[in-house]
Amino acid sequence: MTMIEIKDFGKRFSIHHLEETMQAVEGIDFCLEEGEFIGIVGKSGSGKSTILKSIYRTYLPDEGSIQYNSKQFGKIDLARATEREILFLRKYEIGYVSQFLNVMPRATSRQLVERALLEMGETEEVARLEAEQALTHFELDRKLWDTYPTTFSGGEKLRLNIAMATVKKPRLLLLDEPTASLDQQSKIKVREIIEKLRADGTTLVGIFHDIEFMEGLCDQVFHMESKRPIRKMLAGSIHES
Ligand SMILES: Nc1ncnc2c1ncn2[C@@H]1O[C@H](COP(=O)(O)OP(=O)(O)OP(=O)(O)O)[C@@H](O)[C@H]1O
């Protein structure tokens, strides 16, 4: 089953002080099956994050379509979905993880994960249990569960971010350079987390600066420069799709 199909996607930004418009991305096409992982690579400023943010609809696409196969709505074009539909999808189906933690202040890590579940309508008891499971699963040190994450290290923030996003069991997870500020050891942990998510059948779109990091992890690698997806056999051989 095709989970997401992007056709002729483009995004422009207005540069107000110059009274100009800048074409940030254009002519992007790729297709992802359920449970697959596509990695987007390309030089800085080539528009990788813009694609991810447009899928999540932080940005409104200007051209093309982003067809997503939703559990609730069936096939839906994220470029044209209503705000209400987008809010529903963010709550129940699509997760977004970056290296940054933008959360409400004065909430502990445990409360943040619980809140994600309560928002979905889970009972307090289920939320408490599943939050603890998620924090354990992603190896956030137990002594950090009841503290505010403002002082967490980059790796700890990321693990909390991933716990908050994945506790909702999203069908589609967007990873926006999650390893950018991490040391080698923490990157290996993230790799293990991604392997766990893949094993759970989550469909993943990810951006990583570090191409070596993606080795053997992705089913497809999309190159911003050639605008072509390359389907990778997990054994290592590559053929163009
Ligand atoms: N909100 C915005 N307003 C104006 N321009 C933007 C905005 N977001 C991105 N851009 C511009 O669009 C282009 C693509 O940016 P984007 O962040 O998608 O690139 P990227 O490939 O993810 O870069 P990096 O690898 O450095 O994170 C850049 O020239 C950037 O300055």
The ligand as an ORCA input file, in Angstrom:
! r2SCAN-3c Opt
* xyz 0 1
  N      10.196     30.227      6.579
  C      11.054     30.566      5.603
  N      11.047     31.811      5.085
  C      11.894     32.181      4.090
  N      12.797     31.327      3.545
  C      12.849     30.076      4.032
  C      11.992     29.619      5.083
  N      12.269     28.330      5.341
  C      13.263     27.981      4.502
  N      13.598     29.017      3.713
  C      14.632     29.037      2.663
  O      14.357     27.931      1.787
  C      15.565     27.300      1.384
  C      15.520     25.845      1.789
  O      15.605     25.772      3.211
  P      15.580     24.392      3.999
  O      15.658     24.705      5.445
  O      14.423     23.598      3.522
  O      16.917     23.714      3.491
  P      17.673     22.437      4.027
  O      18.101     21.650      2.829
  O      16.844     21.730      5.037
  O      18.949     23.104      4.717
  P      19.886     22.616      5.945
  O      20.502     21.318      5.510
  O      20.880     23.716      6.060
  O      18.999     22.493      7.155
  C      16.693     28.080      2.032
  O      17.207     28.984      1.091
  C      16.016     28.780      3.192
  O      16.662     30.009      3.481
*
